Amino acid sequence: MKNTKMMVFGFISAAAISVALSTTLLAKSSTAAPAETSIEASRLQSLAKFTKVLGIVEQYNVDNLTIDQLIDKSLQGMLSNLDAHSSYLDKQSYDNLKTQTDGEFGGLGITVGMRDNALTVISPIEGTPADRAGIKAGDIILKINDQATLNMTIDDAVSLMRGKPKTPIDLTIVRKGAGEPLKFHIIRDIITVESVYTRTIGGNILYIRVTSFDKKVASDVKAAIKKHAKTSKGIVLDLRNNPGGLLDQAVELTDLFVSEGVIVSQKGRNKADDLSYSATKSATITDLPLVVLVNEGSASASEIVSGAIQDLKRGVIVGEKTFGKGSVQVVMPITESEAVKLTVARYYLPSGRTIQAVGVTPDIEVASGEIKSHDKSFNLKEADLKKHLESELEKESGMLDVTEANATNKTVITPEQLTKDIQLKESVDIIKALIIVKGK
């Protein structure tokens, strides 16, 4: 039967395929068991129906398409109708995928997915052209240049957005709350991302930002925790606008904080795709109070980490509901230059709940924004007045403005900076409370 199916895509004549299928069916029916015969008959009848339609389109369609073009379109339609992440990769798409995995490329720095059949920004990557232009998580891409994205696959959209560095592209965006579509003119650039960076808050809180899950994330976070072990009393792990990445890095990162229990499992149609990943006590390096920040741009690996920490009661999740991308894709080559990307399994959190299309709901939901406050620069107490005036005289004498210096210091997050990020401010307040409770 395997050889028969391979032959189906090698014949040009649809009539010849139908004859071959009928002959094969007659030959098998004389030797196979009744149940097997019924299954084979159904499969062959379905294939015969496909080849009949293929022959009709080949003969009567207004555009003179070759059989190879029709087969490619058929494969594209079949894969894209399975789910939002499965796709047929022709030579160009397959080359693009390998370029993205193996080397540098020119692009915008956004991760996209399908939400309600609309091409949606999962998250912009920090420091990239899209981030600098103001693209936000949740934006719906209506047009890429002048081409509408309606019925466009993710791979086609990515192919259009990727290009040579320093070349322009226009995106038309629909954004919640905006009265009309927004147009962004963006210049492509080489996408290089700092996946992990750290800051300190208040001298005893370690802030760790993870922008994507590349192959060094777990080791970089581990090094940061060890570096600040003597001074840190709590940790804020920021996974906002993190679109995901490597599964093993999500597991290893979670394992740094969790000493036992299942971190994530995946289940597919085939038992070979059923896997479970558990925490190991030897890999755990800290039991400090932990807060994890997420938003609607947190997806895939970010949801595995935050969901596992939530289910295992290891930390507090703060922010907004995550994107809901909890499926496993594998790329299977079918020729040297073509492949299929197929969803083979779904992720499940320790409690057994799924991430797919559901996401992770924070323990404490906080919308993004700034903290509104009145300017209290001159609302001074008597004891502060002399000190304040002396500092003003020092500025006039050309001495360093300490506040300004702190604002440009890339190793700390100042109170002033916290007021511009209410989600982070809330996280810091929670960590302070957890530190106090643990101290008792």
VEXVEXKOL-279209 format. One line per 10 residues: number of its first residue (from 1); for each residue z, y negated, x negated of C-alpha. Coordinates in Angstrom, 2 decimals. Layout:
<sites>
NUM	Z,Y,X; ...
</sites>
This chain:
<sites>
1	0.00,0.00,0.00; 0.74,-2.30,-2.89; -2.81,-1.95,-4.21; -4.22,-2.58,-0.74; -2.41,-5.89,-0.43; -3.61,-6.98,-3.84; -7.18,-6.16,-2.82; -6.89,-8.28,0.31; -6.79,-11.43,-1.78; -9.66,-10.27,-3.96
11	-12.36,-9.77,-1.32; -14.54,-12.63,-0.14; -15.71,-11.19,3.13; -13.16,-11.09,5.94; -15.15,-8.37,7.69; -15.01,-6.19,4.59; -11.23,-6.64,4.45; -10.84,-5.53,8.07; -12.89,-2.38,7.40; -10.83,-1.61,4.31
21	-7.58,-2.06,6.22; -8.72,0.18,9.06; -9.81,2.89,6.62; -6.46,2.71,4.80; -4.55,2.90,8.09; -6.45,6.04,9.17; -5.86,7.70,5.82; -2.10,7.00,5.83; -1.50,7.92,9.45; -2.40,11.55,8.81
31	0.33,12.03,6.18; 3.13,9.50,6.91; 6.16,10.02,9.16; 5.95,8.40,12.64; 8.38,5.53,11.84; 6.68,4.78,8.54; 3.28,4.92,10.20; 4.42,2.39,12.81; 5.65,-0.04,10.15; 2.50,0.33,8.08
41	0.35,-0.10,11.16; 2.14,-3.33,12.04; 1.77,-4.68,8.51; -1.90,-3.82,8.33; -2.62,-5.24,11.78; -0.95,-8.50,10.73; -3.00,-8.60,7.53; -6.15,-7.87,9.54; -5.31,-10.81,11.83; -4.88,-13.05,8.82
51	-8.21,-12.03,7.30; -9.97,-12.52,10.65; -8.66,-16.10,10.88; -9.56,-16.61,7.23; -13.12,-15.49,7.92; -13.44,-17.81,10.93; -12.20,-20.83,8.96; -14.43,-19.96,6.02; -17.48,-19.76,8.24; -16.96,-22.58,10.76
61	-14.64,-25.20,9.27; -16.33,-28.60,8.92; -15.40,-28.76,5.22; -17.08,-26.24,2.96; -13.98,-24.80,1.28; -14.10,-21.87,-1.10; -12.14,-18.69,-0.47; -9.83,-19.61,-3.37; -9.07,-22.98,-1.79; -8.37,-21.37,1.58
71	-6.03,-18.81,0.04; -4.14,-21.54,-1.84; -3.74,-23.53,1.36; -2.56,-20.42,3.18; 0.06,-19.74,0.53; 1.21,-23.36,0.58; 1.60,-23.25,4.34; 3.46,-19.94,4.34; 5.98,-20.92,1.63; 6.61,-24.45,2.94
81	7.33,-23.10,6.43; 10.06,-20.77,5.16; 12.47,-23.55,4.21; 12.52,-26.98,2.59; 12.90,-25.64,-0.96; 10.40,-22.77,-1.12; 6.89,-23.58,-2.26; 3.69,-22.26,-3.79; 3.12,-23.70,-7.25; -0.52,-24.10,-8.23
91	-1.40,-24.76,-11.86; -0.58,-28.46,-11.74; 2.71,-27.97,-9.88; 3.72,-25.12,-12.18; 2.94,-27.20,-15.26; 4.98,-30.08,-13.83; 7.94,-27.78,-13.23; 7.83,-26.47,-16.80; 7.54,-30.02,-18.14; 10.61,-31.06,-16.16
101	12.56,-28.07,-17.48; 11.43,-28.04,-21.10; 10.63,-31.59,-22.18; 10.64,-35.32,-21.58; 8.62,-36.81,-18.76; 7.89,-40.16,-17.25; 9.47,-40.71,-13.86; 11.77,-42.74,-11.65; 15.05,-40.87,-12.00; 15.66,-39.70,-8.44
111	16.31,-36.31,-6.92; 14.76,-35.74,-3.51; 15.13,-33.17,-0.76; 14.16,-32.60,2.85; 16.53,-33.70,5.59; 15.35,-33.39,9.20; 11.79,-32.97,7.84; 11.95,-36.34,6.09; 11.62,-36.83,2.33; 15.11,-38.06,1.48
121	16.69,-39.35,-1.72; 19.58,-37.05,-2.64; 20.62,-39.42,-5.38; 19.31,-41.82,-8.00; 20.34,-40.92,-11.56; 22.44,-43.58,-13.23; 20.65,-45.89,-15.61; 17.15,-44.82,-14.56; 14.38,-47.07,-13.14; 15.16,-46.02,-9.55
131	18.86,-46.75,-9.99; 18.17,-50.16,-11.51; 15.71,-51.00,-8.73; 18.34,-50.34,-6.06; 17.28,-46.98,-4.59; 20.26,-45.38,-2.82; 21.31,-41.91,-1.73; 20.16,-41.28,1.85; 17.06,-43.49,1.59; 14.04,-41.97,3.32
141	10.80,-42.31,1.37; 8.15,-43.33,3.88; 5.29,-43.97,1.44; 4.54,-43.34,-2.23; 2.14,-46.13,-3.14; -0.14,-46.11,-0.07; 0.24,-42.41,0.71; 2.46,-41.44,3.65; 4.98,-38.66,2.97; 4.70,-37.18,6.46
151	4.16,-33.40,6.05; 4.20,-33.80,2.26; 5.99,-31.09,0.26; 8.76,-31.91,-2.20; 6.62,-30.70,-5.10; 3.70,-32.91,-4.05; 6.02,-35.91,-3.76; 7.56,-35.27,-7.18; 4.09,-34.91,-8.68; 3.06,-38.28,-7.26
161	6.19,-40.05,-8.44; 6.04,-38.63,-11.95; 3.60,-40.29,-14.36; 3.14,-41.94,-17.71; 5.99,-44.19,-18.86; 5.53,-47.94,-18.27; 3.17,-47.36,-15.31; 4.03,-48.91,-11.92; 4.67,-47.25,-8.58; 5.56,-48.60,-5.13
171	7.96,-46.83,-2.78; 8.35,-47.78,0.88; 11.88,-46.91,1.98; 13.58,-46.57,5.35; 17.29,-47.27,4.96; 20.05,-46.90,7.53; 21.16,-50.34,8.67; 18.03,-52.11,7.43; 16.00,-53.81,10.12; 12.64,-52.88,8.62
181	11.19,-50.72,5.82; 11.94,-51.88,2.27; 9.36,-51.90,-0.52; 10.36,-51.23,-4.14; 8.10,-51.87,-7.13; 9.32,-49.63,-9.95; 8.12,-49.07,-13.52; 8.27,-45.45,-14.66; 10.10,-44.60,-17.85; 11.20,-41.63,-19.94
191	14.16,-40.09,-18.11; 17.08,-39.47,-20.43; 20.49,-39.04,-18.86; 24.02,-39.26,-20.23; 25.45,-36.41,-18.18; 29.13,-36.94,-19.03; 31.07,-40.04,-19.97; 34.74,-40.95,-19.81; 36.93,-44.00,-19.32; 40.67,-44.54,-19.02
201	42.45,-46.29,-16.16; 45.87,-47.85,-16.57; 46.49,-46.05,-19.83; 47.39,-42.66,-18.33; 44.54,-41.72,-15.95; 41.40,-40.09,-17.34; 38.17,-40.92,-15.47; 35.35,-38.40,-16.03; 31.89,-39.16,-14.66; 29.39,-36.27,-14.42
211	25.89,-37.44,-13.45; 24.11,-34.05,-13.52; 24.82,-30.46,-14.51; 22.88,-29.86,-17.71; 23.67,-27.16,-20.27; 26.41,-29.18,-22.04; 28.46,-30.46,-19.11; 31.35,-27.99,-19.25; 31.77,-28.28,-23.02; 31.61,-32.11,-22.90
221	34.23,-32.31,-20.14; 36.44,-29.83,-21.99; 36.22,-31.96,-25.14; 37.09,-35.12,-23.18; 40.17,-33.54,-21.58; 41.41,-32.27,-24.96; 40.80,-35.65,-26.59; 42.97,-37.44,-24.01; 45.51,-34.63,-23.48; 48.47,-36.54,-24.96
231	48.01,-39.67,-22.86; 46.57,-38.37,-19.57; 48.81,-37.71,-16.58; 46.02,-37.36,-14.01; 42.23,-36.93,-13.81; 39.57,-38.49,-11.56; 36.37,-36.40,-11.61; 33.48,-38.49,-10.27; 30.58,-36.41,-8.88; 29.05,-39.13,-6.71
241	25.24,-39.19,-6.72; 25.20,-36.01,-8.79; 22.23,-33.93,-7.51; 23.35,-30.70,-9.19; 21.78,-28.57,-11.88; 22.84,-25.36,-13.59; 25.05,-22.96,-11.63; 26.84,-21.62,-14.70; 27.92,-25.16,-15.64; 29.38,-25.71,-12.16
251	31.36,-22.48,-12.50; 32.55,-23.26,-16.04; 33.55,-26.82,-15.09; 35.60,-25.58,-12.12; 37.17,-22.93,-14.35; 38.61,-25.69,-16.56; 40.87,-26.68,-13.66; 41.32,-23.41,-11.72; 43.07,-20.37,-13.20; 42.37,-17.74,-10.54
261	40.31,-16.97,-7.44; 36.64,-16.83,-6.52; 34.84,-20.08,-7.37; 31.55,-19.36,-5.58; 29.54,-16.41,-4.37; 25.92,-16.02,-3.44; 24.47,-13.64,-0.88; 20.84,-12.80,-0.28; 18.71,-10.30,1.56; 18.67,-7.97,-1.46
271	21.98,-6.65,-2.79; 20.81,-7.47,-6.31; 21.04,-11.15,-5.40; 24.69,-10.84,-4.26; 26.91,-12.27,-7.00; 30.46,-13.59,-7.24; 31.90,-15.91,-9.87; 35.67,-15.99,-10.41; 38.02,-18.20,-12.39; 39.62,-16.92,-15.57
281	43.06,-17.96,-16.71; 42.01,-18.11,-20.35; 39.36,-20.76,-19.61; 41.73,-23.11,-17.75; 42.86,-25.99,-19.97; 44.73,-28.37,-17.64; 46.98,-28.43,-14.58; 47.09,-32.23,-14.31; 46.79,-33.78,-10.83; 43.11,-33.98,-9.90
291	40.99,-36.08,-7.54; 37.26,-35.38,-7.07; 34.98,-38.17,-5.85; 31.88,-37.23,-3.80; 29.34,-38.90,-1.52; 26.12,-38.07,0.31; 24.30,-37.99,-3.03; 26.49,-35.12,-4.28; 24.49,-31.90,-3.91; 24.21,-28.28,-5.02
301	26.37,-27.75,-8.13; 28.45,-30.82,-7.23; 29.22,-29.27,-3.87; 30.17,-25.97,-5.50; 32.71,-27.72,-7.74; 34.20,-29.97,-5.07; 34.18,-27.24,-2.40; 35.87,-24.71,-4.68; 38.57,-27.18,-5.76; 39.15,-28.04,-2.11
311	39.35,-24.41,-0.92; 41.60,-23.37,-3.80; 43.95,-26.32,-3.14; 43.55,-27.52,-6.73; 42.81,-31.17,-6.04; 42.09,-33.83,-3.44; 38.48,-34.56,-2.45; 37.79,-38.24,-1.72; 34.68,-40.10,-0.55; 31.90,-39.23,1.87
321	30.41,-35.99,3.19; 28.07,-34.35,0.68; 24.35,-33.61,1.03; 24.46,-29.92,2.01; 22.17,-28.13,-0.46; 23.60,-24.63,-0.84; 20.64,-22.29,-1.44; 19.40,-20.42,-4.49; 15.77,-20.69,-5.63; 13.97,-18.55,-8.19
331	10.53,-19.14,-9.69; 8.36,-15.99,-9.73; 5.07,-16.20,-11.67; 2.12,-14.54,-9.89; -0.45,-15.36,-12.59; -0.25,-17.06,-15.97; -0.77,-20.45,-14.32; 0.64,-20.01,-10.78; 4.01,-19.12,-9.28; 6.07,-19.14,-6.12
341	9.44,-20.87,-5.81; 11.41,-18.82,-3.28; 14.84,-19.15,-1.72; 16.55,-15.80,-2.32; 20.21,-16.47,-1.51; 22.80,-18.94,-0.21; 26.00,-20.14,-1.84; 29.40,-19.53,-0.24; 32.67,-21.23,-1.14; 35.95,-19.34,-1.74
351	36.90,-19.54,1.96; 33.57,-17.97,2.93; 32.08,-21.15,4.37; 28.53,-22.13,3.54; 27.32,-25.36,1.96; 23.74,-25.17,3.24; 23.00,-27.95,5.76; 26.76,-28.45,6.18; 28.02,-29.98,2.96; 31.62,-30.61,1.93
361	33.78,-32.92,4.02; 36.31,-34.83,1.88; 40.05,-34.46,2.47; 40.20,-38.25,2.61; 37.04,-39.98,3.80; 36.40,-43.41,2.29; 33.20,-45.40,2.75; 31.68,-47.12,-0.26; 32.11,-50.85,-0.80; 34.27,-53.52,-2.39
371	37.86,-54.47,-1.64; 37.96,-57.77,0.19; 40.63,-60.08,-1.17; 41.42,-63.78,-1.43; 41.32,-65.51,-4.79; 44.92,-65.65,-5.95; 44.28,-67.01,-9.42; 46.80,-69.85,-9.00; 49.30,-68.10,-6.75; 51.83,-67.88,-9.58
381	55.54,-67.23,-9.68; 57.80,-69.63,-11.58; 58.32,-67.10,-14.37; 54.56,-66.72,-14.83; 53.70,-70.40,-14.92; 54.53,-71.17,-18.56; 52.79,-68.00,-19.78; 49.72,-68.80,-17.69; 49.45,-72.35,-18.99; 49.86,-71.18,-22.58
391	47.02,-68.70,-22.14; 44.81,-71.44,-20.72; 45.51,-73.61,-23.78; 44.64,-70.67,-26.05; 41.26,-70.37,-24.35; 40.63,-74.05,-24.89; 41.45,-73.55,-28.57; 38.69,-70.99,-28.91; 40.88,-67.87,-28.79; 39.63,-64.62,-27.26
401	39.72,-64.23,-23.48; 41.45,-60.85,-23.15; 40.26,-60.37,-19.56; 36.66,-60.93,-20.57; 37.06,-58.54,-23.50; 38.40,-55.81,-21.23; 35.51,-56.28,-18.81; 33.03,-55.46,-21.56; 35.10,-52.61,-23.03; 33.31,-49.37,-22.24
411	36.39,-47.22,-22.78; 38.51,-48.56,-19.92; 38.15,-49.43,-16.24; 39.97,-52.66,-15.43; 41.79,-53.58,-12.20; 39.05,-56.11,-11.55; 36.42,-53.39,-11.77; 38.42,-51.20,-9.39; 38.25,-53.87,-6.70; 34.46,-53.49,-6.71
421	34.66,-49.75,-5.95; 36.98,-48.98,-3.05; 36.40,-45.21,-3.32; 37.51,-45.18,-6.96; 40.46,-47.48,-6.16; 41.58,-45.06,-3.43; 41.27,-42.15,-5.86; 43.41,-43.92,-8.46; 46.08,-44.66,-5.86; 46.13,-40.98,-4.84
431	46.40,-39.84,-8.47; 49.32,-42.23,-9.01; 51.09,-40.70,-6.01; 50.41,-37.14,-7.25; 51.77,-38.08,-10.70; 54.96,-39.35,-9.10; 55.35,-36.19,-6.99; 54.70,-33.91,-9.96; 57.22,-35.88,-12.02; 59.93,-34.95,-9.58
</sites>
